[in-house]
Amino acid sequence: MATISNIYNLNKTQLELDFVNIDTEKDIPLFVDSTLIAKCNSDFTVACNDLLQDFFSYLIGLLKNNMDDKARMICTRIGEVNETHLGLSKNKSRGKGIGQSGTLDIFTQLKNSKAIEYGVLENIEDLRIFIENIDRDKLSDLITNIIRIKLLDYTIEQCELNNIPLTKNVPSGYYWNMETHKWENKYIDRLVVNNSPVLLVPKSIISFCETYTPSKYRQHFILNFLQKENIENETSLVKIRKTTKERYVTKKSIIEKEPVMDKKYILDFTIKHPEIFCNFKSKNKNTNCMNGELLTEVNYEDVCNYMIEKLKSIPVGTDSASDYHNLMIGIYEFLTYPDLSNPRKEEKIHDGRKRIDIIFSNIAETGYFAVISDKIKMTSPQIIIECKNYKNDPQNPELDQLLGRFSTRRGQIGLLSCRTINKYDKFINSCSDAYLDEHGLILPITDGDIIRALKCYEHAHKEFLNVLQEKTNLIISKV
């Protein structure tokens, strides 16, 4: 397979990578999901959501004010997307995005739709519900074009993280600039594979896009409403169960009686009953990041055992510090996903005077990373990790170094990853002192802690959170 991991000899599975490990010779049937973008709360997803909202509201505003020429021009810049290798193409990747005729069709459909007049379209994903010829593949391409500049930045970050070379002065492709309200392009360093530019996409914002669909809206919300309405009005569709005498109406009988339940029908229904669509949207706020579905080909036991052996094989000392650092990036990605995302290596702070080994965005909704801030009254929008491949115990200078990376904006919780700590109680006391002085919470993570979690295989994520909680309890209990 011509995956990114294989091409660049990363020796990492999808479990150890933050981006979708695409096959550059064909497409994967996964899609960029704007409902996940809106749901996550990382710097990356917030910036992407701002771009989507700006583009969508600007386009709708042009259509409402009959500024058709500008609206048409904006639509014509929405081209096919081949660089992500996501979508429905079969065999060799060729893109099934929105071509020139498709972009004009979007403009025509929007211009003629009552959805604009009645304000039914609130978010970009609503296009899939109400506008003809917009399905998950075309919507994914539209979203990708709009957030392209952020995906370009993300790709560069991930290439730097994994030591993947970039090609200089490559056209970026058109991206939306929310400051100028125009499509723009520039020359930029890019990932290029076999003379073709590639965009990497975080696995936290992709899905099969099988929940926010017109069919789900129709089947579980519109038809449910019509069932109740028929029963309340005692129509001819009402039947009575012989045993319980309960009145009921089948969905099949409603479908046979009603006009064809296409997108036009769905739109007309929503205009009459907007509360039903609000309920549908509310229920879909609970969409979760991809988990096992994307990773079904991976044997957790084999991957975990490989990481354990790899960790044990790395010698301590500065000569192997880079190997240890790179391995820990993959291990922490595996142990913390989907709570943490978008890892960056050696991020510069304080005008470049200091560097952070690894920094993750905290997007957790449940569990340790979601509740720890409230529990200890410290911020954690990002989790900072320092890696020390030392033979001896880390000392106060290493602890102070990590504390110096903290701020209320970045976060005040960090992991000090090291090989071993012989005087463990002494170091825990130092962590407790730092916490007592409100400098931040530092959790020491040793090889033993990592191996303990990895030996739980498919439950490694849960076990690692247990490790963090135990260390947190130990540190704050000494205060």
PEDA-V308869 format. One record per residue. N is the residue number from 1. SS is DSSP state (2 for helix, 1 for strand, 0 for the rest). PHI is phi in radians with two decimals (999 if undefined). OMEGA is omega in whole degrees, 0 to 359 (none if undefined). Layout:
n;ss;phi;omega
N;SS;PHI;OMEGA
N;SS;PHI;OMEGA
//
This chain:
n;ss;phi;omega
1;0;999;181
2;0;-1.58;179
3;1;-1.40;178
4;2;-1.03;180
5;2;-1.07;180
6;2;-1.26;183
7;2;-1.03;185
8;0;-1.84;174
9;0;0.90;180
10;0;-1.31;183
11;0;0.97;178
12;0;-2.30;174
13;0;-1.54;177
14;2;-1.02;180
15;2;-1.09;184
16;2;-1.78;183
17;0;-2.04;179
18;0;-1.39;180
19;1;-1.65;177
20;0;-1.23;183
21;0;-1.39;189
22;0;-1.19;168
23;1;-1.61;187
24;0;-1.30;179
25;0;-1.85;178
26;1;-2.75;182
27;0;-1.66;173
28;1;-1.74;182
29;0;-1.30;175
30;0;-2.23;190
31;1;-2.45;173
32;1;-1.20;190
33;0;-1.99;182
34;2;-1.19;178
35;2;-1.20;176
36;2;-1.30;177
37;2;-1.06;181
38;2;-1.18;185
39;2;-1.38;183
40;0;-1.26;185
41;0;-2.25;175
42;0;-1.60;177
43;2;-1.01;181
44;2;-1.11;184
45;2;-1.24;177
46;2;-1.10;178
47;2;-1.12;178
48;2;-1.13;181
49;2;-1.13;177
50;2;-1.07;178
51;2;-1.10;180
52;2;-1.10;181
53;2;-1.14;181
54;2;-1.14;180
55;2;-1.05;185
56;2;-1.15;181
57;2;-1.15;179
58;2;-1.16;179
59;2;-1.11;179
60;2;-1.10;178
61;2;-1.09;177
62;2;-1.08;181
63;2;-1.17;179
64;2;-1.11;182
65;0;-1.68;176
66;0;1.01;176
67;0;-1.63;191
68;2;-1.16;183
69;2;-1.09;178
70;2;-1.15;180
71;2;-1.11;179
72;2;-1.12;180
73;2;-1.11;178
74;2;-1.09;181
75;2;-1.16;183
76;2;-1.25;178
77;0;-1.53;180
78;0;-1.58;185
79;0;-1.72;177
80;0;-1.18;178
81;0;-2.12;177
82;0;-1.87;190
83;0;-1.26;183
84;0;-1.51;184
85;0;0.99;173
86;1;-1.98;177
87;0;2.38;190
88;0;-1.96;179
89;0;-1.13;178
90;0;-1.74;179
91;0;1.01;185
92;1;-1.19;183
93;0;-1.10;178
94;0;-2.42;178
95;0;1.44;174
96;0;-2.08;185
97;0;-1.34;185
98;0;-1.69;178
99;0;-1.40;184
100;2;-1.02;180
101;2;-1.16;179
102;2;-1.17;180
103;2;-1.16;177
104;2;-1.17;178
105;2;-1.14;177
106;2;-1.05;179
107;2;-1.02;182
108;2;-1.09;180
109;2;-1.09;179
110;2;-1.15;182
111;2;-1.06;185
112;2;-1.65;186
113;0;-1.52;174
114;2;-1.23;180
115;2;-1.09;177
116;2;-1.22;184
117;2;-1.04;185
118;0;-1.66;176
119;0;1.20;182
120;0;-1.29;180
121;0;-1.35;181
122;0;-1.91;182
123;0;-2.37;185
124;0;-1.12;179
125;0;-1.20;178
126;2;-1.18;177
127;2;-1.01;181
128;2;-1.17;182
129;2;-1.38;192
130;2;-2.00;187
131;0;-1.83;181
132;0;-1.07;175
133;0;1.17;172
134;0;-1.90;176
135;0;-2.10;189
136;2;-1.10;181
137;2;-1.22;180
138;2;-1.23;177
139;2;-1.14;178
140;2;-1.08;178
141;2;-1.15;178
142;2;-1.06;180
143;2;-1.08;180
144;2;-1.05;178
145;2;-1.07;183
146;2;-1.16;183
147;0;-1.68;185
148;2;-0.90;183
149;2;-1.08;178
150;2;-1.28;176
151;2;-1.20;174
152;2;-1.09;178
153;2;-1.09;180
154;2;-1.08;180
155;2;-1.06;178
156;2;-1.06;180
157;2;-1.06;182
158;2;-1.23;176
159;2;-1.16;176
160;2;-1.13;180
161;2;-1.10;186
162;0;-1.89;177
163;0;1.00;177
164;0;-1.68;183
165;0;-1.22;177
166;0;-1.95;176
167;1;-1.80;184
168;1;-1.41;171
169;1;0.97;176
170;1;-1.92;178
171;1;-1.01;182
172;0;-1.32;193
173;0;1.45;184
174;0;-1.25;176
175;1;-2.31;183
176;1;-1.48;176
177;1;-1.84;184
178;0;-1.33;176
179;0;-1.37;183
180;0;-1.74;186
181;0;0.96;179
182;1;-2.46;170
183;1;-1.41;180
184;1;-2.32;174
185;0;-2.57;181
186;0;-2.79;173
187;1;-1.64;189
188;1;-2.66;172
189;1;-1.21;184
190;1;-2.42;170
191;1;-1.38;181
192;1;-2.20;180
193;1;-2.12;181
194;0;0.91;177
195;0;1.19;179
196;1;-2.11;178
197;1;-1.11;181
198;1;-2.23;172
199;0;-1.90;174
200;0;-1.55;184
201;0;-2.18;178
202;1;-1.07;179
203;2;-1.22;179
204;2;-1.28;181
205;2;-2.05;178
206;1;-2.01;178
207;1;-2.78;172
208;0;-1.41;180
209;0;0.91;183
210;0;-1.94;179
211;0;-1.89;182
212;0;-1.55;185
213;0;-2.29;176
214;2;-1.09;181
215;2;-1.17;178
216;2;-1.18;178
217;2;-1.08;181
218;2;-1.18;187
219;2;-1.22;190
220;2;-1.85;181
221;2;-2.19;180
222;2;-1.15;182
223;2;-1.16;176
224;2;-1.07;178
225;2;-1.10;182
226;2;-1.17;175
227;2;-1.05;180
228;2;-1.11;181
229;2;-1.11;179
230;2;-1.13;179
231;2;-1.17;180
232;2;-1.11;181
233;2;-1.59;178
234;0;0.88;180
235;0;-1.36;181
236;0;-1.20;180
237;0;-1.41;183
238;0;-1.28;175
239;1;-2.11;181
240;1;-2.16;179
241;0;-1.23;186
242;0;-1.15;186
243;0;-1.42;186
244;0;-1.75;183
245;0;1.11;180
246;0;-1.33;177
247;1;-1.47;181
248;1;-2.65;176
249;0;-2.34;180
250;0;-1.44;177
251;2;-1.16;180
252;2;-1.05;181
253;2;-1.18;177
254;2;-1.18;180
255;2;-1.05;180
256;2;-1.20;182
257;2;-1.51;184
258;0;-1.30;170
259;0;-1.07;180
260;0;-0.97;185
261;0;-1.51;178
262;0;-1.54;183
263;2;-1.16;176
264;2;-1.14;177
265;2;-1.07;181
266;2;-1.05;179
267;2;-1.14;180
268;2;-1.06;178
269;2;-1.09;183
270;2;-1.14;178
271;2;-1.07;179
272;2;-1.35;186
273;0;-2.29;183
274;2;-1.08;181
275;2;-1.16;179
276;2;-1.21;178
277;2;-1.19;176
278;2;-1.06;178
279;2;-1.13;177
280;2;-1.05;180
281;2;-1.11;181
282;2;-1.09;181
283;2;-1.14;182
284;2;-1.44;174
285;2;-1.20;183
286;2;-1.59;178
287;0;-1.04;183
288;0;-1.82;175
289;0;-1.09;176
290;0;-1.05;177
291;0;-2.34;184
292;0;-1.15;184
293;0;-1.01;182
294;0;-1.31;192
295;0;-1.98;187
296;0;-1.14;182
297;0;-1.43;186
298;0;-1.68;173
299;0;-1.61;186
300;2;-1.04;182
301;2;-1.11;180
302;2;-1.12;181
303;2;-1.11;181
304;2;-1.13;179
305;2;-1.12;177
306;2;-1.10;181
307;2;-1.15;178
308;2;-1.09;181
309;2;-1.15;178
310;2;-1.12;179
311;2;-1.09;181
312;2;-1.15;185
313;2;-1.42;182
314;0;-1.40;179
315;0;-1.17;174
316;0;-1.36;178
317;0;2.08;185
318;2;-1.15;181
319;2;-1.10;181
320;2;-1.91;184
321;2;-1.06;181
322;2;-1.14;178
323;2;-1.09;179
324;2;-1.11;180
325;2;-1.02;182
326;2;-1.12;178
327;2;-1.15;183
328;2;-1.16;176
329;2;-1.01;180
330;2;-1.17;180
331;2;-1.12;180
332;2;-1.19;174
333;2;-1.04;180
334;2;-1.15;186
335;2;-1.32;186
336;2;-1.94;179
337;0;-1.20;6
338;0;-1.67;182
339;0;-1.21;179
340;1;-2.02;182
341;1;-2.58;174
342;1;0.91;178
343;1;-1.21;175
344;1;-2.21;184
345;1;-1.80;174
346;1;0.88;180
347;1;-1.25;181
348;1;-1.41;173
349;1;-2.35;179
350;0;0.90;177
351;0;1.01;176
352;0;1.49;182
353;0;-1.30;179
354;1;-2.32;178
355;1;-2.26;175
356;1;-1.78;181
357;1;-0.97;180
358;1;-2.42;176
359;1;-2.33;178
360;1;-1.94;170
361;1;-1.48;180
362;1;-1.61;180
363;0;-2.06;184
364;0;-1.15;176
365;0;-1.89;177
366;0;-2.42;175
367;0;1.46;189
368;2;-0.94;186
369;2;-1.22;179
370;2;-1.45;188
371;2;-1.92;188
372;2;-1.10;182
373;2;-1.04;180
374;2;-1.16;184
375;2;-1.18;184
376;2;-1.84;177
377;0;1.07;176
378;0;-2.39;184
379;0;-1.44;178
380;0;-2.63;176
381;0;-1.12;175
382;1;-2.33;177
383;1;-1.95;185
384;1;-1.74;182
385;1;-2.22;173
386;1;-1.97;182
387;1;-1.92;181
388;1;-2.20;181
389;0;-1.58;185
390;0;-1.63;172
391;0;-1.38;182
392;0;-1.66;179
393;0;-1.10;169
394;0;-1.13;183
395;0;-1.98;180
396;2;-0.97;178
397;2;-1.03;178
398;2;-1.21;177
399;2;-1.14;179
400;2;-1.13;179
401;2;-1.06;180
402;2;-1.21;177
403;2;-1.06;179
404;0;-1.20;178
405;0;-1.47;186
406;0;-1.35;169
407;1;-2.81;179
408;0;-1.11;180
409;0;-1.33;181
410;0;-1.34;184
411;1;2.40;184
412;0;-2.19;178
413;1;-2.23;181
414;1;-2.54;177
415;1;-1.96;173
416;1;-1.80;185
417;1;-1.58;182
418;1;-2.52;187
419;0;-1.34;180
420;0;-2.78;174
421;0;-2.36;182
422;0;-1.29;178
423;0;-1.66;189
424;2;-1.15;181
425;2;-1.06;179
426;2;-1.12;181
427;2;-1.22;177
428;2;-1.07;177
429;2;-1.09;178
430;2;-1.14;177
431;2;-1.14;178
432;2;-1.16;178
433;2;-1.08;180
434;2;-1.12;179
435;2;-1.18;180
436;2;-1.06;180
437;0;-1.43;178
438;0;1.08;177
439;0;-1.49;180
440;0;2.54;179
441;1;-1.92;177
442;1;-1.95;179
443;1;-1.95;178
444;1;-1.32;180
445;1;-2.12;182
446;0;-1.80;175
447;2;-0.96;181
448;2;-1.07;178
449;2;-1.15;180
450;2;-1.10;182
451;2;-1.14;177
452;2;-0.99;180
453;2;-1.21;183
454;2;-1.11;180
455;0;-1.22;175
456;0;-1.53;174
457;2;0.96;184
458;2;-1.16;177
459;2;-1.83;184
460;2;-1.09;180
461;2;-1.05;180
462;2;-1.09;181
463;2;-1.18;179
464;2;-1.15;176
465;2;-1.12;176
466;2;-1.10;178
467;2;-1.04;180
468;2;-1.09;181
469;2;-1.15;179
470;2;-1.08;180
471;2;-1.18;178
472;2;-1.08;180
473;2;-1.04;182
474;2;-1.16;183
475;2;-1.24;185
476;2;-1.36;179
477;2;-1.27;180
478;0;-1.44;182
479;0;-1.35;none
//
